[in-house]
Every structure is written in C-alpha cells, then in structure tokens.
Amino acid sequence: MTDPVAQGVPADAMARLAELRPGKPGSLFTSDLSVNEFLLVREAGFRPLGLVLGSSIYHVGIQVGRWSKNMELDQLSSAMYHARELAMTRMEAEADQLGADGIVGVRLRVEFRDFGSDIAEFIAIGTAVKADDTSQNWRNNKNQPFTSDLNGQDFWTLIQSGYAPVGMVMGTCVYHVAHRRLGSVLGNMGQNVEIPEFTQALYDARELAMSRMQAEGQALHAEGIVGVFLDQFHHQWGGHTMEFFAIGTAVRPLRADHVIAKPQMVLGLDR
C-alpha cells in the first residue's frame, strides 16, 4: 500500500477517508455516479467505497517556439503530463487507503486559476470501488487500483464482455504550429487549397499524443484501449500553440476462454 501522505494527500483528506473506511460503524459511501450508473456498477459486482480525488496546483513554465517552424514544445509537454500524473497518483493513493480494487467514472480536467495566467489546477476525481468477487485480482500489474473513465453503463458492459480495466492511459503533446509567410498567405487568397504545413503539424502532434498513450497501455500489459478520446486545448498560449491530449481506458481479458455474448435487439415501446 502506498503512503498517501508521501504522495501529497493532505491531513483533512486522510480524516475523511478514515470515516469512509469499510467496516467502521456508521460509515457510508460517497459517489459521483448517477443513480443508473450506481445500479449498474453494483450489478457488475462492485461496491462503491467513496469519492476519491487528487489535485495539483502547477506553475506551467514558458517555452517559445520558432516563428516559422513546426515543433513540439517538449518542456510544456512534460509539465502538462507531470501535473496530471500528480493528480492521478494522489487520487489512486486515496483509493488505495480505502482498500479499493479500482476507481470508476474518473474525470480529469485542467482549470487555469486567477493566481496567474500560467498557474493551473489539475484535478482527478472518481468513485473508488471494491469487488464482491475476491477470487479475481482486479488490480493492475503494478498492484495499483485500476482506473477507468468509462461511465457506469460502459463499465457494466465491459465486465459482462469478459474484460477488466487496468488503468486510464494518456498521452499529451504541446505543439507550436508555424506561422505562414506573407507570400504564402497572399498566394492562397481566394483559393480552395490545402495548407500542407498546417496539416502536417496537426497530424504530427496528434500522432505523438496517441503513441504516448499506447506506450502507457503496453506498460500495463493491456490487450487494448477502449473509449479513446482525442482533444486539443489552447489554454493560455494563443492560437499557434496548443495541447493535443489523448486518453482512454486500457483493458485486459478476464479469462482466455471467455466467449462474448451476442448483442440482442431491444425494441423500445416509448413511441
């Protein structure tokens, strides 16, 4: 079990977790799952233990790209990744303190604060759960609680299909897109034409983010990654610098001999 204090979990959070610990008289769980999600997570064989979160207020440094060159801003990429990793690690430490097998419905977001245009809070939040079936090891190959950003419905479907989440995996790339030269701008006026330098820049940046996410999945010995979401953010950097962020849930089969049931058609009667 990891030391939550060493991971940066504050004393107030430790006191809250102590009140949520299973087996304590009068303990109750907290969850940000909707009612439908809660019922499906229970149907999948998991009991909510409590809401767990991790936070990191991070100063994002300055790195300037060359005006006319497409290039990754690796220092900014590293900062955005490290800050999210701190938040995720603290959330996992809280779940570990509760003896959880995993965390479902994880949300990971970035909010720039009024402390300064280069200071942001990175927040990870989800519901820690414990499996009813103790014969199955639900933790990942690093002996950490699994994390998943799947909603309750998708989580239930995943378990029913014979797969288990092993961890949320992500990749990020902060990229500077070159400015166009005046001659190129004037030459394309009034024309329908691809701008190859822009196309290549966005293509390269997305590929870097995707490949880093895939590398995290391989490190967890996953069979694949589901629910992948690829987004881009400008944050506070202006129009030519943006972050490309890829995130998904890495999964593994529960049993080698499992056969996925065929989907059945459901006819709605609401119309």
Salt bridges, closest charged atoms under 4 A:
GLU19 OE2 - LYS24 NZ 3.29
ASP32 OD2 - ARG107 NH2 2.62
GLU72 OE2 - ARG212 NH1 2.81
GLU94 OE1 - ARG16 NH2 2.92
ASP96 OD1 - ARG139 NH2 2.62
ASP101 OD1 - LYS130 NZ 3.88
GLU111 OE2 - ARG109 NE 2.75
GLU111 OE1 - ARG113 NH2 2.91
ASP118 OD2 - HIS59 NE2 2.88
GLU121 OE1 - ARG113 NH2 2.40
ASP132 OD2 - ARG42 NH1 3.29
ASP132 OD1 - ARG47 NE 3.32
GLU243 OE2 - ARG84 NH1 2.61
GLU243 OE1 - HIS235 NE2 2.80
ASP257 OD1 - ARG255 NE 3.87
